[in-house]
């Protein structure tokens, strides 16, 4: 049999001829340096391969070796706290071995092959086990117990299991049926095939983030999907980093997919220093970072999305809530466009491949809150937040439009809000959440029965403000009737005292859902009282001068345990001052 050899090289795509017995998506090693690539088209014995490394220096005639295995990840203890590139190479280990620049063709195991983990069985020899069943636990980090599960296609009698210390490649048990299947401390999974689940659950629980504009107006469900498109400088990355820090999930997977090196560098240097607000432990103890910057080979961008979501599914199957941040799917789509062009495929809109929408749908559909395969019907969730970087902030471009077709939450970032230093710069008039009706019962049971009404009232006031602003631009603020001035005052309070939130302030960076309810209730109650005294003849100028009005902005800077005292003071002062204004107006 002739060896497969390179016949043509076009950028990140290499054409190999005489490749026998190959399958789509097999991983191959190319040339003398052993560059890693993946077969993306087969025509007889000729394969087109996307190469995950720089192809400079390759020449026709060099050997191509097929590994006969698709792109797969080693999944086991040690994933958490790690920083990987798009094909699961540990960047810190690579840096230690080859310096700051990765040597081409260098393949390093994703998990530490020598480290021994304390293995604690929760099942014993002789137990009957079935697919997905947890047979042991490993304390991966002080925050997370790593669950060792029976593979999906294996069931029978558990044998050869015992407590001890093992490496990720050691056999830790076996399952005996018609044949004996060994179980290791780690397992392998193909990145392009979703891990199966028993059934998906309704998205009726919110993924709380502590960000007021998101939790109150445009919440995403646990296991839901959200798109956060916005132009350059509008705050996509900061918003995603806030979600990674504060989202109500046990595991965070952050994928930097083709973003600029300085943004990814900030993530890599900042995350190891962050403290988890719940446990007071380092946040990295429950985080995996996948770093693939814009100057890395374009093909690796495409792989990085699948690498991240496969690791997310793995922890979801253990019963954890996982939040995955992809920053940004536009760069991933650009990788698809370039590879498609190299393959000379018929282009779709704006040069993107015609299958862009299908690929995006396949990615987002891998999320969900579900019952995973296990005898005890274990529940896990995988929530996906994908940033989109439309050129010039044009949301009509293909990546934004195809993303909005498959996601149920749209957090539209607005360059005008960002220019006014209003952050998060999420436009409350264009954004939406289609999960609100599904989660209404949860809010009524866990927050307050009037939560949905408060949210609706606040959004209506902001909508009226938008309509009145057009009139103000024509005739000026002073020409407005007093009731309309009152609406503008309340809307300004909602914007400045509630929606505007500082990611860099120790108190304001996170607001619990209970505090959000108290803050919004107070602002809207003030607005109602203002409307009432204006009807009786008072003016918005007099209301604006009240001491209680000046106390409202203090709410977001006040710690949770001190908030009740401030609210009592505000309500007491509000009653006193509005009673006085009512009497004055009556006289």
C-alpha positions as CSV (number, residue, x, y, z in Angstrom):
1,X,0.0,0.0,0.0
2,X,1.4,3.4,-1.0
3,X,1.9,6.0,1.7
4,X,-0.4,9.0,1.5
5,X,1.4,12.1,0.4
6,X,0.7,15.8,0.1
7,X,-0.3,16.8,-3.5
8,X,-1.4,20.5,-2.9
9,X,-1.3,23.1,-0.2
10,X,-3.7,26.1,-0.1
11,X,-3.3,28.0,3.2
12,X,-4.8,26.0,6.0
13,X,-6.1,23.3,3.6
14,X,-3.9,20.4,2.5
15,X,-4.8,17.9,-0.2
16,X,-3.5,14.4,0.3
17,X,-3.7,11.6,-2.3
18,X,-3.4,7.8,-1.9
19,X,-5.0,7.9,1.6
20,X,-6.5,4.5,2.1
21,X,-9.3,3.5,4.5
22,X,-9.9,7.1,5.7
23,X,-13.1,8.4,7.1
24,X,-14.5,11.9,7.4
25,X,-13.2,13.9,10.3
26,X,-10.3,11.5,10.9
27,X,-7.3,13.2,12.5
28,X,-4.1,13.0,10.5
29,X,-0.4,13.9,11.1
30,X,1.1,15.9,8.2
31,X,4.7,16.2,7.0
32,X,8.0,15.8,8.9
33,X,6.8,18.1,11.7
34,X,3.7,15.9,12.3
35,X,1.2,18.8,12.0
36,X,-2.2,18.0,13.2
37,X,-5.2,18.1,10.8
38,X,-8.6,16.8,10.2
39,X,-10.2,15.3,7.1
40,X,-13.1,17.5,5.9
41,X,-13.7,16.1,2.4
42,X,-13.1,12.7,0.8
43,X,-13.2,11.9,-2.9
44,X,-12.1,8.4,-3.5
45,X,-8.5,8.1,-2.1
46,X,-8.0,11.9,-2.1
47,X,-8.6,13.8,1.1
48,X,-8.9,17.5,1.8
49,X,-7.5,18.3,5.3
50,X,-7.9,21.4,7.4
51,X,-4.7,21.9,9.4
52,X,-4.8,23.2,12.9
53,X,-1.3,24.7,12.7
54,X,0.6,27.0,10.4
55,X,1.3,25.2,7.2
56,X,4.4,27.3,6.2
57,X,7.2,25.1,5.1
58,X,5.1,22.1,4.0
59,X,5.7,20.9,0.5
60,X,4.1,18.4,-1.9
61,X,5.4,14.9,-1.5
62,X,5.6,14.9,2.3
63,X,3.9,12.0,4.1
64,X,0.4,12.1,5.6
65,X,-0.3,9.6,8.4
66,X,-3.9,8.8,9.3
67,X,-4.5,8.1,13.0
68,X,-7.9,6.5,12.1
69,X,-9.5,8.4,14.9
70,X,-11.7,11.5,14.9
71,X,-10.8,14.6,16.9
72,X,-11.4,13.5,20.5
73,X,-10.9,14.8,24.0
74,X,-9.5,13.1,27.0
75,X,-12.1,13.7,29.7
76,X,-11.1,13.1,33.3
77,X,-9.9,14.7,36.6
78,X,-7.6,17.7,35.9
79,X,-9.8,19.5,33.3
80,X,-10.8,22.2,35.8
81,X,-8.2,25.0,36.4
82,X,-6.7,24.2,33.0
83,X,-6.1,26.6,30.1
84,X,-6.3,24.9,26.7
85,X,-5.9,25.9,23.1
86,X,-8.6,25.0,20.5
87,X,-7.5,21.3,20.2
88,X,-7.1,20.7,24.0
89,X,-3.4,21.2,24.3
90,X,-2.6,22.6,27.8
91,X,-1.0,26.0,27.2
92,X,0.7,26.3,30.5
93,X,2.5,23.0,29.9
94,X,3.4,24.0,26.4
95,X,4.8,27.3,27.6
96,X,6.9,25.5,30.2
97,X,8.3,23.1,27.6
98,X,8.8,25.3,24.5
99,X,8.5,28.9,25.7
100,X,6.0,31.5,24.8
101,X,5.7,30.4,21.2
102,X,4.2,26.9,20.5
103,X,6.4,24.6,18.5
104,X,4.6,23.3,15.5
105,X,3.7,19.6,15.6
106,X,4.0,19.5,19.4
107,X,1.4,17.3,20.9
108,X,1.1,17.1,24.7
109,X,-1.5,15.1,26.6
110,X,-4.5,17.2,27.8
111,X,-4.4,15.8,31.3
112,X,-1.4,15.3,33.6
113,X,-0.4,11.7,33.0
114,X,1.6,11.3,36.2
115,X,-0.5,12.9,38.8
116,X,-2.3,10.4,41.2
117,X,-5.8,11.1,42.2
118,X,-7.6,9.8,45.3
119,X,-10.2,7.4,44.1
120,X,-13.2,6.8,46.3
121,X,-15.7,4.2,45.1
122,X,-19.4,4.7,45.8
123,X,-20.3,1.2,44.4
124,X,-18.8,-2.1,45.4
125,X,-17.8,-5.3,43.6
126,X,-20.8,-7.4,42.6
127,X,-23.1,-4.4,42.1
128,X,-25.2,-4.3,39.0
129,X,-24.5,-1.1,37.1
130,X,-26.0,0.5,34.0
131,X,-25.0,3.3,31.6
132,X,-24.2,6.7,33.1
133,X,-24.2,5.4,36.7
134,X,-21.8,7.0,39.1
135,X,-19.4,4.4,40.5
136,X,-16.8,6.6,42.2
137,X,-15.8,10.2,43.0
138,X,-12.5,12.1,42.8
139,X,-12.1,15.4,44.6
140,X,-10.9,17.3,41.5
141,X,-10.7,20.7,43.2
142,X,-11.8,21.8,46.7
143,X,-15.1,23.0,45.0
144,X,-15.9,20.2,42.6
145,X,-16.2,16.4,43.0
146,X,-15.4,14.6,39.7
147,X,-17.9,11.8,39.2
148,X,-16.6,8.6,37.4
149,X,-19.4,7.2,35.3
150,X,-20.1,3.9,33.5
151,X,-19.8,4.4,29.7
152,X,-23.1,4.8,27.8
153,X,-23.0,1.4,26.1
154,X,-21.9,-0.7,29.1
155,X,-23.9,-2.5,31.7
156,X,-23.5,-5.5,33.9
157,X,-21.7,-6.6,37.1
158,X,-19.0,-4.3,38.6
159,X,-15.7,-6.0,39.3
160,X,-12.1,-5.1,40.3
161,X,-13.1,-1.8,41.9
162,X,-11.1,-0.7,45.0
163,X,-10.1,2.5,46.7
164,X,-6.6,4.0,46.1
165,X,-4.6,6.5,44.1
166,X,-4.6,6.3,40.3
167,X,-3.4,8.2,37.3
168,X,-5.9,9.2,34.5
169,X,-4.7,6.3,32.4
170,X,-5.1,3.6,35.0
171,X,-7.8,1.0,35.0
172,X,-10.0,1.6,38.1
173,X,-12.8,-1.0,37.6
174,X,-14.3,-3.4,35.1
175,X,-17.9,-4.2,34.1
176,X,-18.6,-7.9,33.4
177,X,-21.4,-9.0,31.1
178,X,-21.0,-11.1,27.9
179,X,-17.6,-9.5,27.8
180,X,-15.5,-7.6,30.3
181,X,-15.1,-3.8,29.8
182,X,-12.4,-2.0,31.6
183,X,-13.2,1.5,33.0
184,X,-10.4,4.1,33.4
185,X,-10.2,7.2,35.5
186,X,-10.5,9.1,32.2
187,X,-12.4,8.5,29.0
188,X,-12.4,9.8,25.4
189,X,-15.2,11.5,23.4
190,X,-15.4,12.7,19.8
191,X,-16.0,16.5,19.8
192,X,-18.4,16.6,16.9
193,X,-20.9,14.1,18.4
194,X,-23.2,15.4,21.2
195,X,-23.2,13.4,24.3
196,X,-26.7,11.7,24.5
197,X,-29.3,12.6,27.2
198,X,-32.4,10.8,28.4
199,X,-34.8,13.7,27.9
200,X,-34.7,17.5,27.9
201,X,-36.7,19.5,30.5
202,X,-38.7,22.7,30.1
203,X,-36.7,25.9,30.6
204,X,-38.6,27.1,33.6
205,X,-35.8,28.1,36.0
206,X,-33.7,31.3,35.4
207,X,-29.9,31.3,35.3
208,X,-29.4,34.2,37.8
209,X,-26.4,36.4,36.9
210,X,-26.6,39.2,39.4
211,X,-26.8,41.7,36.5
212,X,-30.0,43.7,36.9
213,X,-30.8,44.4,33.3
214,X,-30.5,40.7,32.5
215,X,-32.2,39.1,35.5
216,X,-35.1,41.6,35.6
217,X,-35.9,42.3,32.0
218,X,-34.2,39.7,29.7
219,X,-33.5,36.5,31.8
220,X,-32.0,33.4,30.3
221,X,-33.2,30.0,31.5
222,X,-30.9,27.3,33.0
223,X,-30.0,25.3,30.0
224,X,-31.1,28.1,27.7
225,X,-29.2,29.9,24.9
226,X,-28.5,33.6,24.6
227,X,-26.9,35.8,21.9
228,X,-25.1,39.0,22.8
229,X,-24.3,40.9,19.6
230,X,-22.7,44.3,19.6
231,X,-20.2,46.5,17.9
232,X,-16.6,47.0,18.9
233,X,-16.2,48.6,22.4
234,X,-19.8,48.1,23.5
235,X,-18.9,45.6,26.3
236,X,-19.4,42.1,24.9
237,X,-16.4,40.7,26.6
238,X,-16.9,42.4,29.9
239,X,-20.5,41.3,30.0
240,X,-19.5,37.7,29.3
241,X,-16.8,37.9,32.0
242,X,-19.4,39.1,34.5
243,X,-21.6,36.1,33.6
244,X,-18.6,33.8,34.1
245,X,-17.9,35.3,37.5
246,X,-21.5,35.5,38.8
247,X,-23.8,33.1,36.9
248,X,-25.6,30.6,39.0
249,X,-23.7,27.6,37.7
250,X,-21.2,25.2,39.3
251,X,-18.9,24.9,36.3
252,X,-17.8,27.7,33.9
253,X,-16.4,27.0,30.4
254,X,-15.0,30.1,28.8
255,X,-14.1,29.9,25.1
256,X,-12.1,32.7,23.6
257,X,-12.7,31.9,19.9
258,X,-10.7,34.1,17.6
259,X,-10.8,37.2,19.9
260,X,-7.9,39.6,20.0
261,X,-4.9,38.6,22.0
262,X,-5.1,41.5,24.5
263,X,-8.7,40.5,25.4
264,X,-7.8,36.9,25.9
265,X,-4.7,37.9,27.8
266,X,-6.9,39.9,30.2
267,X,-9.1,36.8,30.8
268,X,-6.0,34.5,31.3
269,X,-4.4,36.9,33.8
270,X,-7.6,38.0,35.6
271,X,-9.5,34.7,36.1
272,X,-6.8,33.0,38.2
273,X,-7.0,35.9,40.6
274,X,-10.8,36.0,40.9
275,X,-12.4,34.7,44.1
276,X,-15.6,32.7,43.9
277,X,-18.2,34.9,45.8
278,X,-20.0,31.8,47.2
279,X,-17.1,29.7,48.4
280,X,-14.4,32.4,48.8
281,X,-12.1,30.0,46.8
282,X,-10.3,30.8,43.5
283,X,-12.9,30.9,40.7
284,X,-10.5,28.9,38.5
285,X,-11.2,25.8,40.7
286,X,-14.5,25.5,38.8
287,X,-13.5,27.0,35.5
288,X,-12.0,25.7,32.2
289,X,-10.5,28.2,29.7
290,X,-10.2,27.6,26.0
291,X,-7.9,30.2,24.5
292,X,-7.8,30.6,20.7
293,X,-6.8,34.1,19.6
294,X,-7.2,35.8,16.3
295,X,-3.6,35.3,15.3
296,X,-3.7,31.5,15.8
297,X,-4.4,29.3,12.7
298,X,-7.9,29.8,11.5
299,X,-8.9,26.1,11.4
300,X,-8.3,25.8,15.2
301,X,-11.0,28.4,15.8
302,X,-13.6,26.0,14.4
303,X,-12.4,23.2,16.7
304,X,-12.3,25.4,19.8
305,X,-16.1,25.7,19.9
306,X,-16.5,21.9,19.8
307,X,-13.7,21.4,22.3
308,X,-15.4,23.7,24.8
309,X,-18.9,22.4,24.5
310,X,-17.8,18.7,24.7
311,X,-16.1,19.5,28.1
312,X,-19.3,21.3,29.2
313,X,-21.5,18.3,28.3
314,X,-19.2,16.0,30.3
315,X,-19.7,18.0,33.5
316,X,-23.4,18.3,32.7
317,X,-23.6,14.5,32.6
318,X,-22.3,14.4,36.2
319,X,-25.3,16.4,37.3
320,X,-23.7,19.9,37.4
321,X,-25.1,23.2,36.1
322,X,-22.6,24.4,33.4
323,X,-22.5,27.9,31.8
324,X,-20.5,28.1,28.6
325,X,-19.4,31.5,27.2
326,X,-18.3,31.6,23.5
327,X,-16.5,34.8,22.6
328,X,-17.1,35.2,19.7
329,X,-19.1,33.0,17.3
330,X,-18.5,35.5,14.5
331,X,-14.8,34.6,14.5
332,X,-15.8,30.9,14.4
333,X,-18.1,31.7,11.4
334,X,-15.2,33.5,9.7
335,X,-13.2,30.3,10.0
336,X,-16.0,28.4,8.4
337,X,-16.1,31.0,5.6
338,X,-12.3,30.7,4.9
339,X,-12.3,26.9,4.9
340,X,-15.4,26.9,2.7
341,X,-13.6,29.2,0.3
342,X,-10.5,27.0,0.2
343,X,-12.8,24.0,-0.6
344,X,-14.3,26.0,-3.5
345,X,-17.8,25.5,-2.2
346,X,-20.7,27.6,-3.4
347,X,-20.9,30.6,-1.1
348,X,-24.0,31.8,0.6
349,X,-24.8,35.3,1.8
350,X,-21.8,37.6,2.2
351,X,-19.5,34.7,1.4
352,X,-20.4,32.6,4.4
353,X,-21.1,28.9,3.6
354,X,-24.7,27.9,2.8
355,X,-24.7,25.6,5.9
356,X,-23.8,28.4,8.4
357,X,-27.3,28.4,9.9
358,X,-27.3,24.6,10.3
359,X,-23.8,24.6,12.0
360,X,-24.9,27.4,14.4
361,X,-28.2,25.5,15.2
362,X,-26.2,22.3,15.9
363,X,-24.0,24.1,18.3
364,X,-26.7,25.9,20.3
365,X,-28.9,22.8,20.4
366,X,-26.2,21.0,22.4
367,X,-27.3,23.1,25.4
368,X,-30.3,22.4,27.5
369,X,-31.5,21.4,31.0
370,X,-32.0,17.7,30.9
371,X,-32.2,14.3,32.6
372,X,-29.0,12.7,31.7
373,X,-28.5,9.0,31.1
374,X,-28.4,7.3,34.5
375,X,-30.5,4.9,36.6
376,X,-31.4,7.7,39.1
377,X,-32.4,10.2,36.4
378,X,-29.8,12.7,37.3
379,X,-30.5,16.4,36.3
380,X,-27.8,18.6,34.7
381,X,-27.8,21.8,32.6
382,X,-25.7,23.4,29.9
383,X,-26.4,27.1,29.3
384,X,-24.8,28.7,26.3
385,X,-24.1,32.5,25.8
386,X,-22.6,33.3,22.5
387,X,-21.2,36.7,21.7
388,X,-21.5,37.9,18.1
389,X,-19.3,40.7,16.6
390,X,-21.2,42.1,13.6
391,X,-19.1,44.4,11.5
392,X,-20.0,48.0,12.2
393,X,-22.7,46.8,14.6
394,X,-25.0,45.7,11.7
395,X,-27.3,43.1,13.2
396,X,-28.7,42.3,9.8
397,X,-25.5,40.4,8.8
398,X,-25.8,36.6,8.4
399,X,-24.1,35.4,11.7
400,X,-26.4,37.7,13.8
401,X,-29.5,36.7,12.0
402,X,-28.8,32.9,12.0
403,X,-27.9,33.1,15.7
404,X,-31.2,34.9,16.5
405,X,-33.1,32.2,14.8
406,X,-31.9,29.5,17.2
407,X,-31.4,31.5,20.5
408,X,-34.3,32.6,22.6
409,X,-32.6,35.5,24.3
410,X,-31.2,38.6,22.5
411,X,-29.1,41.0,24.5
412,X,-28.5,43.8,22.0
413,X,-25.5,45.9,22.9
414,X,-25.8,49.6,21.9
415,X,-22.8,51.7,20.9
416,X,-24.7,54.9,21.9
417,X,-25.2,53.6,25.4
418,X,-21.6,52.6,25.6
419,X,-20.5,56.1,24.4
420,X,-22.7,57.6,27.2
421,X,-20.8,55.3,29.7
422,X,-24.0,53.4,30.4
423,X,-22.9,49.8,31.2
424,X,-24.0,47.1,30.7
425,X,-24.9,48.8,27.4
426,X,-27.8,46.5,26.7
427,X,-30.6,48.3,24.8
428,X,-33.9,47.7,26.7
429,X,-36.0,48.6,23.7
430,X,-34.5,46.1,21.2
431,X,-33.5,43.2,23.5
432,X,-35.9,40.4,24.4
433,X,-36.3,37.1,26.3
434,X,-38.6,34.4,25.1
435,X,-38.2,32.4,28.4
436,X,-40.2,34.9,30.5
437,X,-43.6,33.1,30.2
438,X,-42.0,29.7,31.0
439,X,-40.3,31.1,34.2
440,X,-43.2,33.3,35.4
441,X,-44.3,30.7,38.1
442,X,-40.7,30.4,39.4
443,X,-40.5,34.2,39.9
444,X,-43.9,34.2,41.6
445,X,-42.9,31.4,44.0
446,X,-39.3,32.4,44.7
447,X,-39.2,36.2,44.4
448,X,-42.6,37.9,44.6
449,X,-46.1,37.6,43.2
450,X,-45.9,41.1,41.8
451,X,-42.5,40.5,40.0
452,X,-44.0,40.1,36.5
453,X,-46.2,43.2,37.0
454,X,-43.2,45.3,38.2
455,X,-41.1,44.2,35.2
456,X,-44.0,45.0,32.8
457,X,-44.6,48.4,34.4
458,X,-40.9,49.4,34.2
459,X,-40.6,48.4,30.6
460,X,-43.7,50.4,29.7
461,X,-42.2,53.5,31.4
462,X,-39.0,53.1,29.4
463,X,-41.0,52.7,26.2
464,X,-43.0,55.8,27.0
465,X,-39.8,57.7,27.6
466,X,-38.5,56.7,24.2
467,X,-41.7,58.1,22.6
468,X,-41.5,61.3,24.7
469,X,-37.8,61.9,23.8
470,X,-38.9,62.4,20.2
471,X,-41.3,65.2,21.3
472,X,-38.6,66.7,23.6
473,X,-36.2,67.0,20.7
474,X,-38.9,69.0,18.8
475,X,-40.4,71.3,21.6
476,X,-37.9,71.0,24.5
477,X,-38.4,69.5,28.0
478,X,-39.9,72.6,29.5
479,X,-42.8,72.5,27.1
480,X,-44.0,69.1,28.2
481,X,-47.0,68.8,30.5
482,X,-46.1,67.9,34.2
483,X,-47.4,64.3,34.0
484,X,-45.1,63.6,31.1
485,X,-42.2,65.2,33.0
486,X,-43.0,62.8,35.8
487,X,-42.7,59.8,33.5
488,X,-39.3,61.0,32.2
489,X,-38.2,61.4,35.9
490,X,-39.2,57.8,36.7
491,X,-37.6,56.5,33.5
492,X,-34.3,58.3,34.3
493,X,-34.3,56.8,37.8
494,X,-34.8,53.3,36.3
495,X,-32.0,53.8,33.9
496,X,-29.5,55.5,36.2
497,X,-30.3,54.0,39.6
498,X,-31.2,50.5,38.5
499,X,-30.1,49.4,35.0
500,X,-26.7,51.1,35.1
501,X,-24.3,48.8,37.0
502,X,-20.6,48.9,37.7
503,X,-18.6,45.7,37.1
504,X,-15.7,47.2,39.1
505,X,-17.5,48.1,42.3
506,X,-17.4,45.5,45.1
507,X,-21.1,46.0,46.0
508,X,-22.7,47.0,42.7
509,X,-21.0,44.3,40.6
510,X,-23.6,41.7,41.8
511,X,-27.2,42.2,42.9
512,X,-29.2,39.2,44.2
513,X,-32.7,38.7,42.8
514,X,-34.3,39.7,46.2
515,X,-32.4,43.0,46.2
516,X,-33.4,43.6,42.7
517,X,-37.0,43.3,43.6
518,X,-36.7,45.7,46.5
519,X,-34.8,48.3,44.4
520,X,-37.3,48.2,41.5
521,X,-40.3,48.2,43.9
522,X,-38.9,51.4,45.6
523,X,-38.2,53.2,42.3
524,X,-41.6,52.4,40.9
525,X,-43.4,53.3,44.1
526,X,-41.7,56.7,44.1
527,X,-42.8,57.2,40.5
528,X,-46.4,56.3,41.4
529,X,-46.4,58.8,44.3
530,X,-44.9,61.5,42.0
531,X,-47.7,60.9,39.4
532,X,-50.3,61.1,42.2
533,X,-49.0,64.5,43.6
534,X,-48.7,65.9,40.1
535,X,-52.4,65.1,39.5
536,X,-53.1,67.1,42.6
537,X,-51.3,70.2,41.3
538,X,-47.6,69.7,42.3
539,X,-44.7,69.8,39.8
540,X,-41.9,67.4,38.9
541,X,-39.3,70.1,39.9
542,X,-40.6,70.0,43.5
543,X,-40.6,66.2,43.5
544,X,-37.0,66.2,42.2
545,X,-35.9,68.3,45.0
546,X,-37.1,65.9,47.7
547,X,-34.6,64.3,50.0
548,X,-36.0,60.8,49.5
549,X,-35.3,61.2,45.8
550,X,-31.7,61.7,46.5
551,X,-31.6,58.6,48.7
552,X,-32.8,56.2,46.0
553,X,-29.4,56.1,44.1
554,X,-27.7,54.9,47.3
555,X,-29.5,51.5,47.1
556,X,-27.2,50.0,44.5
557,X,-24.1,50.9,46.5
558,X,-25.5,49.5,49.7
559,X,-24.6,46.0,50.9
560,X,-27.4,43.5,51.1
561,X,-27.3,43.2,54.9
562,X,-27.6,47.0,55.3
563,X,-30.3,47.5,52.6
564,X,-33.3,47.0,54.9
565,X,-32.4,50.0,57.1
566,X,-31.9,52.2,54.0
567,X,-35.2,51.1,52.6
568,X,-37.0,51.9,55.8
569,X,-35.4,55.3,55.9
570,X,-36.4,56.0,52.2
571,X,-40.0,54.8,52.7
572,X,-40.4,56.8,55.9
573,X,-39.0,60.0,54.3
574,X,-41.0,59.4,51.1
575,X,-44.3,59.1,53.1
576,X,-43.5,62.2,55.1
577,X,-42.5,64.3,52.0
578,X,-45.3,63.2,49.7
579,X,-47.9,63.8,52.4
580,X,-46.5,67.3,52.8
581,X,-46.6,67.9,49.0
582,X,-50.2,66.6,48.8
583,X,-51.3,69.0,51.5
584,X,-49.5,71.9,49.9
585,X,-51.1,71.1,46.5
586,X,-54.6,70.8,48.1
587,X,-54.2,74.2,49.7
